[in-house]
């Protein structure tokens, strides 16, 4: 009986070991498949958006470099932002483009890549708006994206004002918030400075940016799975991003899409928010 028990235990150990080996290296799985699956939304210009029916933006160019360096194809899976991070956790894709603001709460659930851009929150208003400083949203209806760090910072900032904004309208897509702003249904949209600077540059007769930014200095990164078996994949992505920063490719892409470059740390270990 003891021999049968030990044999069964050994067999279980082999099975467990094989299972762990199968899960132990997400990078190997991606390389074997020849495809890196990337989840994103396409309503977050200039990172990810649709232009004349074509998926474009900073993320598409960064991931093109990642795919080239890894020798794999990039397969895009697009959905609303509210479904992107749950989709990552459900295993629908290997990593997220997004990108997402790196926060303490998110770092407890996700492994973030090396930062790719600044994410400090500022306000977009109508071109003819009399709002000239962030505190002038007091007593006015404002908006931001549902479930975003930008919305959380807007609400925290609004709570310091007297009176507070009359309404915090939430949008599944930032494009919807910009449409409401243009129509006069809200007075301002809170989003990260790179995003709204791009929007204002594309429609200067409709929008303008309120400076200075009111948010805490923050950064954008690509979220991946935090489980140990995904460390190899995220390490490889970081290796490529750091190489792009070192050889100037990242700065060139930032200049192309934002009209400026950002001083960024290689890694964020202690987010400001």
Buried (B, 14 or more C-beta within 10 A) or exposed (E): EEEEEEEEEEEEEEEEEEEEEEEBBBBBBBBEEEBBBBBBBBBBBBBBBBEEEEBBBBBBBBBEBBBEBBEBEBBBBBBEBBBBBEBBEEEBBBBBBBBBBBBEEBBEEBBBBBBBBBBBBBBBBBEEBEBEEBBBBBEBBBBBBBBBBBBBBBBEBBEEBEEBBBBBBBBBBBBBBBEBBBEEEBBBBBBBBBBBBBBBEEEEEBBBBBEEBBBBEBBBBBBBBBEEBBBBBBEBBBBBBBEBBEEEBBBEBBEEBBEEBBEBEEBBEEBEB
